[in-house]
Amino acid sequence: RAGVPIGSLYQFFPDKAAILRSLAHGYGERLHQDLAAFDRGEGKELPLEAYITAIVELTDRFFRDHPGYPAIFMDVQAATAALRAIEEEADARLIADWSGALVARAAAAGADLGEEDGRLIATVLVKTIGNLLWLAATQDSACRARLVQETSELAIAYLHRRLTLA
């Protein structure tokens, strides 16, 4: 589609798997940068519920704007160890970021959320939100919108329960 001769493409990539790995890594990096920029900017001042809703919507919008990202992982990832490793690396970065943000938000609210609990909560959120948004990416627009909303509500309810018990 790009009008690039196949020979030129393989001058930079040894095979199709290398192309997929490069695309997956690039998409993952862009998503991480978008989420980190949001967290440092407008997300920093939002109340927890609005923050979670915005993160879920930002991630869903990224998937809509970059349909190749979910397609790579949904269609190929399970069969390719290198793509699984890229997804695990991306999740680990998100977990670390969210864990730090949750611990900081809890401290600002006068609550004591230890790093271990923050990491566990962040892991549950990243895996749950990620899987539900992968599912939403395969649905028609009405179902997708409902799944995105339900994902936000689920994450918010979980956080309220965990942060009041922490």
C-alpha positions in Angstrom: 0.0 0.0 0.0 2.9 2.4 0.7 4.2 2.0 -2.8 7.6 0.8 -1.5 9.1 -2.0 -3.4 9.4 -5.2 -1.4 13.1 -5.4 -2.0 13.6 -2.0 -0.4 11.6 -3.1 2.7 13.7 -6.2 3.1 16.9 -4.1 2.9 16.0 -2.9 6.4 14.2 -6.0 7.8 15.4 -9.6 7.3 11.9 -11.0 7.4 8.2 -10.4 8.1 8.7 -11.3 11.8 11.2 -8.5 12.1 8.8 -6.0 10.5 6.1 -7.1 13.0 8.5 -6.8 16.0 9.5 -3.3 14.9 5.9 -2.2 14.4 4.8 -3.7 17.8 7.7 -2.0 19.6 7.0 1.3 17.9 3.3 1.3 18.7 4.1 0.2 22.3 6.6 3.1 22.7 4.1 5.6 21.3 1.4 4.4 23.7 3.7 4.6 26.6 4.8 8.1 25.7 1.1 9.2 25.3 0.2 7.8 28.7 3.3 9.2 30.4 2.7 12.7 28.9 -0.9 12.6 30.1 0.2 11.5 33.6 2.7 14.3 33.8 0.3 16.9 32.4 -3.5 17.1 32.8 -3.8 13.6 34.4 -1.8 14.7 37.4 -4.5 17.1 38.6 -7.5 14.9 37.9 -9.5 13.1 40.7 -9.0 9.4 40.6 -12.2 8.5 38.8 -11.7 11.1 36.1 -8.0 10.0 35.8 -8.9 6.3 35.3 -11.7 7.1 32.8 -9.3 9.4 30.9 -6.6 6.7 30.8 -9.0 4.1 29.5 -10.4 6.4 26.9 -6.9 7.5 25.9 -5.8 3.9 25.4 -9.0 3.0 23.5 -8.5 6.1 21.2 -4.9 5.0 20.6 -6.2 1.6 19.5 -8.7 3.2 17.2 -6.2 5.6 15.7 -3.6 2.8 15.3 -5.6 -0.3 14.3 -2.4 -2.0 13.4 -1.4 -2.3 17.1 -4.2 -4.4 18.3 -4.2 -6.3 15.0 -0.5 -7.3 15.5 -1.1 -8.6 19.0 -4.5 -10.2 18.5 -3.6 -12.0 15.2 0.0 -12.9 15.7 1.2 -12.3 19.3 0.1 -15.7 20.7 2.2 -17.6 18.2 5.3 -15.4 18.4 7.5 -15.4 21.4 9.3 -12.2 20.4 5.9 -10.3 20.3 4.9 -11.7 23.6 8.1 -10.4 25.1 7.5 -7.0 23.6 4.0 -6.9 25.1 5.3 -8.1 28.5 7.9 -5.3 28.4 5.3 -2.7 27.6 3.1 -4.0 30.4 6.0 -4.0 32.9 6.6 -0.3 32.0 2.9 0.6 32.5 2.8 -1.3 35.8 5.8 0.5 37.1 4.4 3.9 36.0 0.9 3.2 37.4 2.3 1.7 40.6 4.3 4.9 41.2 1.3 7.1 40.4 -1.0 5.1 42.7 1.5 5.2 45.6 1.9 9.0 45.1 -1.8 9.6 44.8 -2.5 7.6 48.0 0.2 9.5 49.9 -1.2 12.9 48.7 -4.6 11.7 50.0 -3.1 10.8 53.4 -3.2 7.1 52.8 -0.4 4.7 53.1 -0.1 2.4 50.1 3.0 0.4 50.2 5.0 -0.2 47.0 4.2 -4.0 47.0 0.4 -3.3 47.1 0.8 -0.5 44.6 2.5 -2.9 42.2 -0.1 -5.6 42.7 -3.0 -3.1 42.1 -1.2 -1.7 39.0 -0.7 -5.2 37.7 -4.4 -6.0 38.0 -5.3 -2.7 36.4 -2.9 -3.0 33.5 -3.9 -6.6 32.7 -7.6 -6.1 33.2 -7.9 -2.8 31.3 -5.6 -4.1 28.5 -7.5 -7.3 27.9 -10.9 -5.6 28.0 -9.7 -2.9 25.5 -8.2 -5.6 23.2 -11.7 -7.2 23.3 -13.4 -3.8 22.7 -11.1 -3.2 19.6 -12.8 -6.2 17.9 -16.4 -5.0 18.4 -18.7 -2.7 16.5 -18.7 0.9 17.6 -21.7 0.7 19.9 -20.5 -2.4 21.8 -17.0 -0.9 21.9 -18.2 2.3 23.6 -20.1 0.2 26.2 -17.1 -2.0 26.9 -14.8 1.1 27.3 -17.3 2.5 29.8 -17.6 -0.8 31.6 -13.8 -1.0 31.8 -13.6 2.4 33.4 -16.3 1.6 35.9 -14.7 -1.8 36.8 -11.3 -0.2 37.3 -12.8 2.6 39.4 -14.8 0.2 41.6 -11.7 -1.9 42.1 -9.5 1.0 43.0 -12.1 2.4 45.5 -12.2 -1.0 47.2 -8.4 -1.5 47.3 -7.5 2.0 48.3 -9.9 2.1 51.2 -8.7 -1.3 52.4 -4.9 -0.6 51.8 
